[in-house]
């Protein structure tokens, strides 16, 4: 009888295969597929499992203690207590502070400032009578002390440099800290689970054990997660589903500014952003992010356009730059840094269809200043104007904010949250606003609300009208 096919998992992205592959089809990593533990052996469990381990005391199928089935009207209101991080910007990301019993996953490139930010958070965290436990599987206590001295940390933190889950769980049970920081989750392993540290099975089971402890003991936890070369969080996607909050660092680790984005938040709003600047004293919040994003913007420069994107509950003025040049490659390049690449290709196709720009043999580079990733469709028209401006080498009308979503036939569709966008942009010297023609009635109806900004509203129904306006 032929043996059963063995299963393999990619320890970088969690891709599953019935056979070993040298290159993962999911993320493209080499030699990243590892053999998954045998299912029958997993059911039997290890021969000498430590049944006293804190990870095995909780239910294997639930992270809460509630076993009753209730009607919605019978469910009581649970009051969550929040603790301040000491940084106003971070508190807003968490929805007002870190909630008791919550588990947060923080991800970012190496050297972008994850450990630096969390060490500063641990120092300023409102822990009450409890302590803060900092668990590091990547640095020794001496290294942590050196960074703490540089960051001028005053709180006497508990430092644990273990990677064995059972040992860490024992420390958490004995000391019952107010906050636990795990740096990083990929370095931890359990002796009751087969596989190397960082493997799919180990990461899933260790995270599951930490989540159970956080929920049962009402302890807040922050987990640091590695990312793959594509920028996604390493390990199985289930880790992001298990935790309550996911924070992701954006921006270049070699630059001076960092962007922290909330991808998921069960206790607040997702999509919120916070900007930080890396200084000798650590990451410092940037007070005026709107001015930061468009500071140094060239005036009357071809390919530079000002627009506004909604991120979370805020409207952020941004500068989109495009460069179109003759290609020296058989296949012209289409490079984007900030906008979605597929949507950018769609905008390029619409521009080519309507204006016959001859882009088939041109390299096109699109960039959002400061490295901010945007997905707001209201920036479509600005992106198209930036590309056309670069092709024709004509600057757009000065101090003009361009808003509008572009359809495949070239029509311009309305955008939401116009008041938020105008309030932020007017403070930066904007005098003209290009909007979809379908919004003219709404603007006229609420003209009293917009009269105080001193703006001239210009409306366009399609991309041809918009181009005639912005290049007039």
The 8 nearest C-alpha neighbors of each residue, nearest first, counted from 0:
[[1, 2, 3, 4, 5, 17, 39, 37],
 [0, 2, 3, 4, 5, 17, 18, 6],
 [3, 1, 0, 4, 5, 6, 17, 37],
 [4, 2, 5, 1, 0, 6, 17, 37],
 [5, 3, 17, 2, 6, 18, 1, 7],
 [4, 6, 17, 3, 18, 7, 34, 35],
 [5, 7, 17, 35, 16, 34, 18, 4],
 [6, 8, 34, 35, 16, 33, 15, 32],
 [9, 7, 15, 32, 33, 14, 13, 10],
 [8, 10, 32, 13, 14, 31, 11, 12],
 [9, 11, 198, 199, 13, 234, 31, 12],
 [12, 10, 233, 234, 9, 13, 227, 31],
 [11, 13, 234, 233, 9, 14, 235, 10],
 [12, 14, 235, 9, 8, 234, 10, 11],
 [15, 13, 9, 8, 12, 25, 16, 23],
 [14, 16, 8, 7, 13, 9, 6, 17],
 [17, 15, 7, 18, 6, 8, 14, 19],
 [18, 16, 6, 5, 7, 4, 15, 19],
 [19, 17, 16, 6, 7, 5, 20, 4],
 [18, 20, 7, 32, 21, 16, 17, 33],
 [21, 19, 22, 23, 18, 32, 30, 16],
 [20, 22, 30, 29, 23, 19, 32, 31],
 [23, 21, 29, 20, 28, 27, 30, 24],
 [22, 24, 27, 28, 25, 26, 29, 20],
 [25, 23, 27, 26, 22, 14, 28, 20],
 [24, 26, 23, 14, 27, 12, 28, 13],
 [27, 25, 28, 23, 24, 12, 229, 11],
 [26, 28, 23, 24, 22, 25, 29, 31],
 [29, 27, 23, 22, 26, 31, 30, 11],
 [28, 30, 22, 31, 21, 23, 27, 32],
 [31, 29, 21, 32, 22, 28, 20, 23],
 [30, 32, 9, 29, 10, 28, 33, 11],
 [33, 31, 9, 8, 30, 7, 10, 19],
 [34, 32, 7, 8, 9, 35, 31, 10],
 [33, 35, 7, 6, 8, 36, 32, 5],
 [34, 36, 7, 6, 8, 33, 37, 200],
 [37, 35, 38, 193, 34, 41, 194, 40],
 [36, 38, 40, 39, 41, 35, 5, 6],
 [39, 37, 41, 40, 36, 42, 35, 43],
 [40, 38, 42, 41, 37, 43, 44, 36],
 [39, 41, 43, 37, 42, 38, 44, 36],
 [40, 42, 44, 38, 39, 43, 37, 36],
 [43, 41, 39, 40, 44, 38, 37, 45],
 [44, 42, 40, 41, 39, 45, 46, 38],
 [43, 45, 41, 42, 40, 46, 48, 191],
 [46, 44, 48, 47, 191, 43, 41, 40],
 [45, 47, 48, 44, 43, 191, 49, 40],
 [48, 46, 45, 49, 191, 44, 50, 190],
 [47, 49, 45, 50, 191, 46, 44, 190],
 [48, 50, 51, 52, 47, 191, 55, 190],
 [51, 49, 52, 48, 55, 56, 53, 47],
 [52, 50, 49, 53, 55, 56, 54, 48],
 [51, 53, 54, 50, 55, 49, 165, 56],
 [54, 52, 56, 55, 168, 51, 169, 165],
 [55, 53, 208, 52, 56, 57, 168, 165],
 [56, 54, 53, 52, 57, 50, 51, 58],
 [55, 57, 53, 54, 58, 52, 51, 50],
 [58, 56, 55, 59, 54, 211, 62, 53],
 [57, 59, 60, 61, 56, 62, 55, 211],
 [60, 58, 61, 57, 55, 62, 56, 207],
 [59, 61, 58, 62, 57, 63, 207, 211],
 [62, 60, 58, 63, 59, 64, 211, 57],
 [61, 63, 211, 214, 210, 64, 58, 60],
 [64, 62, 61, 65, 214, 215, 211, 66],
 [65, 63, 66, 62, 215, 61, 58, 214],
 [64, 66, 63, 67, 68, 61, 62, 69],
 [65, 67, 64, 68, 63, 61, 69, 58],
 [68, 66, 65, 69, 64, 70, 74, 73],
 [69, 67, 66, 70, 65, 74, 71, 73],
 [70, 68, 73, 67, 71, 74, 72, 66],
 [69, 71, 73, 72, 74, 68, 67, 75],
 [70, 72, 74, 73, 69, 75, 68, 76],
 [71, 73, 70, 74, 75, 69, 76, 68],
 [74, 72, 70, 71, 69, 75, 76, 68],
 [75, 73, 71, 72, 69, 70, 76, 77],
 [74, 76, 77, 73, 72, 71, 78, 69],
 [77, 75, 78, 74, 79, 73, 72, 71],
 [76, 78, 75, 79, 74, 80, 99, 98],
 [77, 79, 76, 80, 75, 81, 99, 98],
 [80, 78, 98, 77, 81, 99, 100, 266],
 [79, 81, 98, 99, 78, 82, 97, 96],
 [80, 82, 98, 96, 97, 99, 79, 83],
 [81, 83, 96, 97, 125, 98, 84, 80],
 [82, 84, 96, 125, 85, 124, 90, 97],
 [85, 83, 124, 86, 120, 123, 90, 96],
 [84, 86, 123, 83, 124, 87, 120, 125],
 [87, 85, 89, 84, 88, 90, 83, 120],
 [86, 88, 90, 89, 91, 85, 84, 83],
 [87, 89, 91, 90, 86, 273, 92, 284],
 [90, 88, 92, 91, 86, 87, 93, 84],
 [89, 91, 96, 95, 87, 93, 92, 88],
 [92, 90, 94, 95, 88, 89, 93, 87],
 [93, 91, 89, 90, 94, 271, 261, 88],
 [92, 94, 90, 96, 91, 95, 97, 267],
 [93, 95, 267, 91, 92, 96, 90, 266],
 [94, 96, 90, 91, 93, 81, 97, 92],
 [97, 95, 90, 83, 82, 81, 93, 94],
 [96, 98, 82, 81, 93, 83, 99, 84],
 [97, 99, 81, 101, 80, 100, 96, 79],
 [100, 98, 219, 217, 101, 218, 80, 81],
 [99, 101, 217, 218, 219, 213, 214, 98],
 [102, 100, 219, 98, 99, 243, 220, 103],
 [101, 103, 220, 242, 243, 221, 219, 244],
 [104, 102, 244, 221, 245, 243, 242, 222],
 [103, 105, 222, 245, 223, 221, 246, 244],
 [106, 104, 246, 223, 224, 247, 245, 222],
 [107, 105, 224, 247, 225, 223, 248, 246],
 [108, 106, 248, 247, 226, 111, 109, 225],
 [107, 109, 111, 110, 226, 252, 225, 106],
 [110, 108, 111, 107, 252, 225, 112, 113],
 [109, 111, 112, 252, 108, 113, 253, 107],
 [110, 112, 252, 108, 109, 113, 107, 248],
 [111, 113, 115, 110, 114, 116, 282, 109],
 [114, 112, 116, 115, 111, 117, 107, 105],
 [115, 113, 117, 116, 112, 118, 182, 223],
 [116, 114, 112, 118, 113, 117, 281, 119],
 [115, 117, 119, 113, 114, 118, 112, 120],
 [118, 116, 120, 114, 119, 115, 121, 113],
 [117, 119, 121, 115, 120, 116, 114, 122],
 [118, 120, 122, 116, 117, 121, 115, 123],
 [119, 121, 117, 123, 118, 122, 124, 84],
 [122, 120, 118, 124, 119, 123, 117, 131],
 [121, 123, 119, 154, 120, 124, 152, 118],
 [124, 122, 85, 120, 121, 84, 119, 125],
 [125, 123, 84, 121, 120, 126, 85, 122],
 [124, 126, 83, 82, 127, 84, 123, 85],
 [127, 125, 129, 177, 124, 128, 130, 82],
 [126, 128, 129, 125, 177, 130, 82, 124],
 [129, 127, 126, 130, 177, 176, 125, 131],
 [130, 128, 177, 176, 126, 127, 131, 175],
 [129, 131, 176, 177, 126, 132, 128, 178],
 [130, 132, 178, 176, 156, 177, 179, 157],
 [133, 131, 157, 179, 158, 178, 176, 180],
 [134, 132, 180, 158, 157, 179, 159, 135],
 [135, 133, 159, 181, 160, 180, 182, 158],
 [136, 134, 182, 160, 137, 138, 181, 159],
 [135, 137, 162, 186, 160, 161, 138, 182],
 [138, 136, 135, 139, 182, 183, 186, 160],
 [139, 137, 135, 142, 136, 143, 140, 160],
 [138, 140, 142, 141, 160, 143, 137, 135],
 [141, 139, 143, 142, 144, 160, 158, 138],
 [142, 140, 144, 139, 143, 145, 138, 146],
 [143, 141, 145, 139, 144, 140, 138, 146],
 [142, 144, 140, 146, 141, 145, 147, 139],
 [143, 145, 147, 141, 142, 146, 140, 148],
 [146, 144, 142, 148, 147, 143, 141, 149],
 [147, 145, 149, 143, 148, 144, 150, 142],
 [146, 148, 144, 150, 152, 145, 149, 151],
 [147, 149, 151, 145, 146, 150, 144, 152],
 [150, 148, 146, 147, 151, 145, 280, 279],
 [149, 151, 280, 147, 148, 152, 281, 146],
 [152, 150, 148, 149, 147, 153, 280, 146],
 [151, 153, 147, 150, 122, 154, 148, 119],
 [152, 154, 151, 155, 122, 147, 148, 123],
 [155, 153, 122, 156, 152, 123, 121, 131],
 [156, 154, 153, 157, 152, 122, 131, 130],
 [157, 155, 131, 154, 158, 132, 133, 130],
 [156, 158, 132, 133, 131, 159, 155, 130],
 [159, 157, 133, 134, 132, 156, 140, 160],
 [158, 160, 134, 161, 133, 135, 157, 132],
 [159, 161, 135, 136, 134, 139, 140, 158],
 [162, 160, 159, 163, 136, 167, 135, 134],
 [161, 163, 187, 136, 186, 164, 188, 160],
 [162, 164, 188, 166, 165, 161, 189, 187],
 [163, 165, 189, 167, 166, 188, 168, 187],
 [164, 166, 168, 167, 163, 52, 169, 189],
 [167, 165, 169, 164, 168, 163, 170, 161],
 [166, 168, 170, 164, 169, 165, 171, 163],
 [169, 167, 171, 165, 170, 166, 164, 53],
 [168, 170, 172, 166, 167, 171, 173, 165],
 [171, 169, 167, 173, 168, 172, 174, 166],
 [170, 172, 168, 175, 169, 174, 173, 167],
 [173, 171, 169, 175, 170, 174, 168, 53],
 [174, 172, 170, 171, 175, 169, 168, 176],
 [173, 175, 171, 176, 172, 170, 130, 169],
 [174, 176, 171, 172, 173, 177, 218, 129],
 [177, 175, 130, 129, 178, 131, 174, 132],
 [176, 178, 129, 130, 126, 218, 131, 219],
 [177, 179, 131, 219, 176, 220, 218, 132],
 [180, 178, 220, 132, 133, 131, 221, 219],
 [179, 181, 221, 133, 220, 134, 222, 132],
 [182, 180, 222, 134, 183, 223, 221, 184],
 [183, 181, 135, 223, 134, 136, 184, 222],
 [182, 184, 223, 181, 185, 186, 224, 222],
 [183, 185, 186, 187, 224, 223, 222, 182],
 [186, 184, 197, 183, 187, 202, 196, 224],
 [187, 185, 184, 196, 136, 183, 197, 162],
 [188, 186, 162, 184, 185, 196, 163, 164],
 [187, 189, 196, 163, 164, 201, 162, 205],
 [190, 188, 164, 191, 192, 163, 165, 205],
 [189, 191, 192, 188, 193, 163, 165, 164],
 [192, 190, 189, 48, 45, 193, 49, 44],
 [193, 191, 189, 190, 201, 194, 200, 204],
 [192, 194, 36, 191, 195, 201, 190, 200],
 [195, 193, 198, 201, 192, 200, 196, 36],
 [194, 196, 198, 197, 201, 193, 188, 200],
 [197, 195, 188, 186, 198, 187, 201, 185],
 [196, 198, 185, 202, 186, 195, 201, 199],
 [199, 197, 10, 201, 200, 196, 195, 202],
 [198, 200, 202, 10, 201, 234, 235, 203],
 [201, 199, 203, 198, 202, 204, 194, 35],
 [200, 202, 204, 198, 203, 199, 188, 205],
 [203, 201, 199, 205, 200, 204, 197, 206],
 [202, 204, 200, 206, 201, 205, 199, 207],
 [203, 205, 207, 201, 206, 202, 200, 208],
 [206, 204, 208, 207, 202, 203, 201, 209],
 [207, 205, 209, 203, 208, 204, 202, 210],
 [206, 208, 204, 210, 205, 209, 203, 211],
 [209, 207, 54, 205, 211, 206, 210, 204],
 [208, 210, 206, 212, 211, 207, 213, 205],
 [209, 211, 213, 207, 212, 208, 206, 214],
 [212, 210, 62, 208, 214, 209, 213, 215],
 [213, 211, 209, 215, 210, 214, 216, 208],
 [212, 214, 218, 100, 210, 217, 211, 216],
 [213, 215, 100, 217, 211, 212, 216, 63],
 [216, 214, 212, 213, 217, 211, 63, 64],
 [215, 217, 213, 218, 214, 212, 100, 175],
 [218, 216, 100, 214, 213, 99, 215, 219],
 [219, 217, 100, 213, 216, 177, 99, 178],
 [218, 220, 100, 178, 101, 99, 102, 213],
 [221, 219, 179, 102, 178, 180, 103, 101],
 [220, 222, 103, 180, 102, 104, 181, 179],
 [223, 221, 104, 181, 103, 180, 184, 105],
 [222, 224, 183, 105, 182, 104, 184, 106],
 [225, 223, 106, 183, 105, 184, 222, 104],
 [226, 224, 233, 106, 232, 107, 223, 227],
 [227, 225, 232, 233, 231, 230, 107, 108],
 [226, 228, 230, 229, 233, 231, 232, 11],
 [227, 229, 230, 226, 231, 26, 28, 108],
 [230, 228, 227, 231, 26, 226, 232, 27],
 [229, 231, 227, 228, 226, 232, 108, 107],
 [232, 230, 226, 227, 229, 233, 228, 12],
 [231, 233, 226, 225, 227, 106, 234, 224],
 [234, 232, 226, 11, 227, 225, 12, 231],
 [233, 235, 12, 11, 13, 10, 199, 236],
 [234, 236, 13, 237, 12, 199, 238, 233],
 [237, 235, 238, 239, 234, 13, 240, 12],
 [236, 238, 240, 235, 239, 241, 203, 234],
 [239, 237, 241, 236, 240, 235, 242, 203],
 [238, 240, 237, 241, 242, 236, 245, 104],
 [241, 239, 237, 238, 242, 236, 243, 263],
 [240, 242, 238, 239, 237, 243, 207, 210],
 [241, 243, 102, 239, 240, 244, 103, 238],
 [244, 242, 102, 265, 103, 264, 101, 241],
 [245, 243, 264, 103, 263, 242, 104, 265],
 [244, 246, 104, 263, 262, 103, 105, 261],
 [247, 245, 261, 105, 260, 262, 104, 106],
 [246, 248, 106, 260, 259, 107, 105, 249],
 [249, 247, 259, 107, 258, 106, 260, 257],
 [250, 248, 258, 259, 257, 247, 251, 107],
 [249, 251, 370, 257, 258, 252, 371, 248],
 [250, 252, 254, 253, 249, 370, 257, 111],
 [251, 253, 111, 254, 110, 250, 108, 109],
 [254, 252, 251, 255, 111, 110, 250, 256],
 [255, 253, 251, 252, 256, 250, 257, 277],
 [254, 256, 277, 276, 253, 257, 252, 278],
 [257, 255, 276, 275, 254, 277, 258, 250],
 [256, 258, 275, 250, 274, 276, 249, 259],
 [259, 257, 274, 249, 248, 273, 250, 275],
 [258, 260, 248, 273, 247, 272, 249, 274],
 [259, 261, 272, 247, 246, 271, 262, 270],
 [262, 260, 246, 270, 269, 271, 263, 245],
 [263, 261, 245, 269, 270, 246, 260, 247],
 [262, 264, 245, 244, 269, 261, 265, 243],
 [265, 263, 244, 269, 267, 266, 243, 268],
 [264, 266, 243, 267, 244, 263, 268, 269],
 [267, 265, 264, 94, 93, 268, 98, 243],
 [268, 266, 94, 264, 265, 93, 269, 92],
 [267, 269, 264, 94, 270, 271, 311, 266],
 [268, 270, 263, 261, 264, 271, 262, 311],
 [269, 271, 311, 261, 262, 310, 260, 272],
 [270, 272, 311, 261, 269, 260, 310, 92],
 [273, 271, 260, 259, 270, 261, 274, 258],
 [272, 274, 259, 258, 88, 260, 275, 271],
 [275, 273, 258, 285, 257, 284, 259, 272],
 [276, 274, 284, 257, 283, 285, 256, 282],
 [275, 277, 256, 283, 282, 255, 257, 278],
 [278, 276, 282, 255, 281, 256, 283, 275],
 [277, 279, 281, 280, 282, 276, 283, 255],
 [280, 278, 281, 277, 150, 149, 282, 283],
 [279, 281, 150, 278, 149, 282, 151, 283],
 [282, 280, 278, 279, 277, 150, 115, 283],
 [281, 283, 277, 276, 275, 278, 116, 284],
 [282, 284, 276, 275, 281, 277, 285, 278],
 [285, 283, 275, 274, 286, 276, 282, 88],
 [286, 284, 275, 274, 287, 288, 276, 283],
 [285, 287, 288, 284, 274, 275, 289, 88],
 [288, 286, 289, 290, 285, 291, 274, 292],
 [287, 289, 291, 290, 286, 285, 292, 274],
 [290, 288, 291, 292, 287, 316, 315, 293],
 [289, 291, 288, 292, 294, 293, 287, 427],
 [292, 290, 288, 294, 289, 293, 287, 285],
 [291, 293, 289, 290, 294, 317, 369, 288],
 [292, 294, 296, 290, 291, 318, 317, 295],
 [295, 293, 291, 296, 290, 292, 289, 297],
 [296, 294, 297, 293, 291, 292, 298, 290],
 [295, 297, 294, 293, 298, 318, 303, 292],
 [298, 296, 300, 295, 299, 303, 294, 301],
 [297, 299, 300, 296, 397, 303, 394, 398],
 [298, 300, 394, 397, 297, 301, 395, 396],
 [301, 299, 394, 298, 297, 303, 302, 393],
 [300, 302, 394, 393, 389, 392, 388, 303],
 [301, 303, 389, 385, 321, 388, 320, 386],
 [304, 302, 320, 301, 385, 319, 300, 321],
 [305, 303, 319, 385, 318, 381, 320, 302],
 [304, 306, 318, 400, 317, 319, 401, 399],
 [305, 307, 400, 401, 317, 316, 381, 402],
 [306, 308, 316, 315, 317, 420, 314, 378],
 [309, 307, 315, 314, 375, 310, 316, 378],
 [308, 310, 314, 313, 315, 311, 375, 307],
 [311, 309, 313, 270, 271, 312, 314, 308],
 [310, 312, 270, 271, 313, 269, 309, 268],
 [311, 313, 310, 271, 309, 314, 270, 268],
 [314, 312, 310, 311, 309, 315, 419, 271],
 [313, 315, 309, 420, 308, 419, 310, 307],
 [314, 316, 308, 307, 289, 309, 317, 313],
 [317, 315, 307, 306, 289, 424, 308, 314],
 [318, 316, 306, 307, 292, 305, 293, 315],
 [317, 319, 305, 304, 368, 293, 367, 306],
 [318, 320, 367, 304, 303, 366, 305, 317],
 [321, 319, 303, 366, 302, 365, 385, 367],
 [322, 320, 365, 302, 386, 385, 364, 389],
 [321, 323, 364, 389, 363, 302, 324, 365],
 [324, 322, 363, 362, 389, 390, 361, 364],
 [323, 325, 362, 361, 326, 322, 363, 390],
 [326, 324, 361, 362, 360, 327, 323, 331],
 [325, 327, 361, 362, 328, 331, 360, 324],
 [326, 328, 325, 329, 331, 362, 330, 360],
 [329, 327, 330, 326, 331, 332, 360, 362],
 [330, 328, 331, 327, 326, 360, 332, 361],
 [329, 331, 328, 332, 360, 326, 327, 362],
 [332, 330, 362, 326, 328, 361, 360, 329],
 [333, 331, 362, 334, 363, 330, 326, 361],
 [332, 334, 363, 364, 362, 331, 335, 344],
 [335, 333, 364, 332, 365, 363, 336, 340],
 [336, 334, 365, 340, 364, 366, 338, 337],
 [337, 335, 366, 338, 365, 367, 370, 334],
 [336, 338, 372, 367, 371, 373, 366, 370],
 [339, 337, 373, 372, 336, 340, 335, 374],
 [338, 340, 342, 341, 343, 374, 337, 335],
 [339, 341, 343, 342, 335, 338, 344, 334],
 [340, 342, 344, 343, 339, 345, 338, 346],
 [343, 341, 345, 344, 339, 340, 346, 338],
 [342, 344, 340, 346, 345, 341, 339, 347],
 [345, 343, 347, 341, 342, 346, 348, 340],
 [344, 346, 342, 348, 343, 347, 349, 341],
 [347, 345, 349, 343, 348, 344, 383, 350],
 [348, 346, 344, 350, 345, 349, 351, 343],
 [347, 349, 345, 351, 346, 350, 352, 344],
 [350, 348, 346, 352, 347, 351, 353, 407],
 [351, 349, 347, 353, 348, 352, 354, 346],
 [350, 352, 355, 348, 356, 354, 349, 353],
 [353, 351, 349, 350, 354, 355, 348, 356],
 [352, 354, 350, 351, 355, 349, 409, 463],
 [355, 353, 351, 356, 350, 352, 463, 349],
 [356, 354, 351, 357, 352, 353, 350, 358],
 [357, 355, 351, 354, 358, 350, 390, 387],
 [358, 356, 359, 355, 351, 360, 361, 354],
 [357, 359, 361, 360, 356, 351, 362, 355],
 [358, 360, 357, 361, 331, 362, 356, 351],
 [361, 359, 358, 331, 326, 325, 362, 357],
 [362, 360, 325, 326, 358, 324, 331, 359],
 [361, 363, 332, 331, 326, 324, 323, 325],
 [364, 362, 323, 333, 322, 332, 361, 334],
 [363, 365, 334, 322, 321, 335, 333, 323],
 [366, 364, 321, 335, 320, 336, 334, 322],
 [365, 367, 336, 320, 335, 337, 319, 368],
 [368, 366, 319, 337, 370, 318, 371, 336],
 [367, 369, 370, 318, 366, 292, 319, 371],
 [370, 368, 371, 292, 367, 250, 256, 291],
 [371, 369, 250, 368, 367, 337, 372, 336],
 [370, 372, 337, 369, 367, 373, 250, 368],
 [373, 371, 337, 338, 370, 374, 336, 367],
 [372, 374, 338, 337, 375, 371, 308, 339],
 [373, 375, 376, 338, 339, 372, 308, 378],
 [374, 376, 377, 308, 373, 378, 309, 310],
 [377, 375, 378, 404, 379, 374, 403, 405],
 [376, 378, 403, 404, 375, 402, 379, 414],
 [377, 379, 376, 381, 380, 402, 375, 403],
 [380, 378, 404, 382, 381, 376, 377, 405],
 [381, 379, 383, 403, 382, 378, 404, 402],
 [380, 382, 384, 378, 401, 383, 379, 304],
 [381, 383, 385, 379, 380, 384, 378, 386],
 [382, 384, 380, 386, 385, 381, 346, 387],
 [385, 383, 381, 387, 386, 382, 388, 380],
 [384, 386, 302, 388, 382, 321, 383, 387],
 [387, 385, 383, 389, 321, 388, 384, 302],
 [388, 386, 390, 384, 389, 385, 391, 383],
 [389, 387, 302, 385, 393, 301, 391, 386],
 [388, 390, 302, 392, 301, 386, 387, 391],
 [391, 389, 387, 388, 392, 323, 386, 356],
 [390, 392, 388, 393, 389, 387, 301, 394],
 [393, 391, 389, 301, 388, 390, 394, 302],
 [392, 394, 388, 301, 391, 395, 389, 470],
 [395, 393, 301, 299, 300, 388, 396, 302],
 [396, 394, 470, 469, 397, 393, 388, 299],
 [395, 397, 469, 399, 470, 394, 398, 471],
 [396, 398, 399, 395, 299, 298, 394, 431],
 [399, 397, 429, 430, 431, 396, 428, 400],
 [400, 398, 431, 397, 432, 429, 396, 430],
 [399, 401, 432, 306, 305, 431, 433, 429],
 [402, 400, 433, 306, 381, 432, 399, 305],
 [403, 401, 434, 377, 378, 433, 380, 306],
 [402, 404, 377, 380, 435, 411, 412, 414],
 [403, 405, 377, 412, 379, 376, 411, 380],
 [406, 404, 411, 379, 410, 409, 380, 412],
 [405, 407, 410, 409, 408, 411, 404, 412],
 [408, 406, 409, 349, 405, 410, 345, 346],
 [407, 409, 406, 410, 349, 405, 353, 461],
 [410, 408, 406, 407, 462, 461, 405, 349],
 [409, 411, 461, 406, 408, 405, 460, 462],
 [412, 410, 405, 461, 404, 435, 460, 403],
 [411, 413, 404, 435, 403, 405, 410, 414],
 [414, 412, 435, 403, 438, 437, 404, 411],
 [413, 415, 377, 403, 412, 404, 417, 416],
 [414, 416, 417, 413, 377, 418, 309, 420],
 [417, 415, 418, 419, 420, 414, 309, 314],
 [416, 418, 420, 415, 419, 421, 414, 422],
 [417, 419, 421, 420, 416, 422, 449, 448],
 [420, 418, 422, 421, 417, 416, 314, 423],
 [419, 421, 314, 417, 418, 423, 422, 307],
 [420, 422, 424, 418, 423, 419, 425, 417],
 [421, 423, 419, 425, 420, 424, 418, 426],
 [424, 422, 421, 420, 425, 426, 419, 314],
 [423, 425, 421, 427, 426, 422, 429, 316],
 [426, 424, 429, 427, 422, 428, 423, 421],
 [425, 427, 424, 423, 428, 422, 429, 421],
 [428, 426, 424, 425, 429, 290, 423, 289],
 [429, 427, 425, 426, 430, 398, 424, 399],
 [428, 430, 398, 425, 427, 399, 424, 431],
 [429, 431, 454, 398, 399, 455, 428, 432],
 [432, 430, 399, 455, 454, 429, 456, 400],
 [431, 433, 400, 456, 399, 401, 457, 455],
 [432, 434, 457, 401, 458, 402, 456, 400],
 [433, 435, 458, 402, 403, 457, 432, 436],
 [436, 434, 459, 458, 437, 411, 413, 460],
 [435, 437, 458, 460, 459, 438, 439, 434],
 [436, 438, 435, 439, 413, 460, 440, 412],
 [439, 437, 441, 436, 440, 435, 413, 442],
 [440, 438, 442, 441, 436, 437, 443, 458],
 [441, 439, 443, 442, 438, 444, 437, 436],
 [440, 442, 444, 438, 443, 439, 445, 437],
 [441, 443, 439, 445, 444, 440, 446, 438],
 [444, 442, 446, 440, 441, 445, 439, 447],
 [443, 445, 441, 442, 446, 440, 447, 439],
 [446, 444, 442, 447, 443, 448, 441, 449],
 [445, 447, 443, 449, 448, 442, 444, 450],
 [446, 448, 450, 445, 449, 451, 444, 443],
 [447, 449, 446, 445, 450, 451, 418, 452],
 [450, 448, 446, 447, 451, 452, 445, 454],
 [451, 449, 447, 452, 448, 446, 453, 454],
 [450, 452, 449, 453, 448, 447, 454, 446],
 [451, 453, 454, 450, 449, 425, 422, 421],
 [454, 452, 451, 450, 455, 430, 449, 425],
 [455, 453, 430, 452, 431, 456, 432, 450],
 [454, 456, 431, 432, 430, 457, 453, 433],
 [457, 455, 432, 431, 433, 454, 458, 434],
 [458, 456, 433, 432, 434, 455, 459, 431],
 [457, 459, 436, 434, 435, 433, 456, 439],
 [460, 458, 436, 435, 465, 464, 461, 434],
 [459, 461, 436, 411, 435, 410, 464, 458],
 [462, 460, 410, 411, 463, 464, 409, 459],
 [461, 463, 465, 409, 464, 466, 410, 411],
 [464, 462, 466, 465, 461, 467, 353, 409],
 [465, 463, 467, 459, 466, 462, 461, 468],
 [464, 466, 462, 468, 459, 463, 467, 469],
 [467, 465, 463, 468, 469, 464, 470, 462],
 [466, 468, 464, 465, 470, 471, 469, 463],
 [467, 469, 465, 471, 466, 470, 464, 457],
 [468, 470, 395, 396, 466, 471, 467, 465],
 [471, 469, 395, 468, 467, 466, 396, 394],
 [470, 468, 469, 467, 396, 395, 466, 465]]
